[in-house]
Amino acid sequence: MFDRIDAFVREVSEVETEAALADLLAEISGEMGFAYFALTHHTDIHLAPAPAIRVVNYPLEWIDYFDRNRLGPSDPVHRASHRTSAGFAWSRLPSLIPLTARDREVLAQAGLQGIGDGFTVPANVPGEAYGSCSFATASGRALCEDQLPLAQLVGTFAFEAARRVWQVRQPCDETSPQLTDRQRDCVVWAARGKSDWEIARILGLSSDTVSEYLKRARERYGVSKRTLLAVHALFDGTISFADVFRR
């Protein structure tokens, strides 16, 4: 699995257009047993004050229904993704949000348009509209549970790629973050799941020093969580999957 995600990360880091990203998502979605994908900001796409992300291959009839009913902000899958930072199967929706009669109608309509079960990866970035990357089977097809960890990683990195393409259209004067060698070392061990205390023992530093290195690394990437720090560092090549999974 990690060889495939490593190859996907390299490919997706080079995309320059939404069309190229859609091609990559179509390929890997099929490999994971999904017929459809939807990578999007949770906005009314046609009324958003600024360009929003949307890369989808859902049936055209469903897209038309979705847009006519302005479901971007209210779709039950989108709302559920605001309640968790981990990917979730759509079968878990009732445990994440109370489903209204309207929600059940929307889900039923999706089924009528050929959309089956699904898995959604939240992508909630501070300062931006909420977003997510969803993968769905065709009606009557079950999720392949073994592929869901891969779907989690693909969704995360695909959304980052979409953000990079999207940000080209936004005014921005930021430069690519640069980590010091020690910050990078700490990020690698944090990505391996080590605590600040464990990293300190491994690198021969104090826990406070490790905490400071990781804090400054998060600030450079503009993120607040260790997991997002690892994602960004993997995405821009500062660290690699070989670093993270090396024994």
Secondary structure, DSSP 8 states (H G I E B T S, - for coil): -HHHHHHHHHHHTT--SHHHHHHHHHHHHHHTT-SEEEEEESS-TTT-SS---EEE---HHHHHHHHHTT-TTT-HHHHHHTT-SS-EEGGGHHHHS---HHHHHHHHHHHHTTEEEEEEEE---TTS--EEEEEEEETT----GGGHHHHHHHHHHHHHHHHHHHHTTS----------HHHHHHHHHHHTT--HHHHHHHHT--HHHHHHHHHHHHHHHT-SSHHHHHHHHHHTTSS-HHHHH--
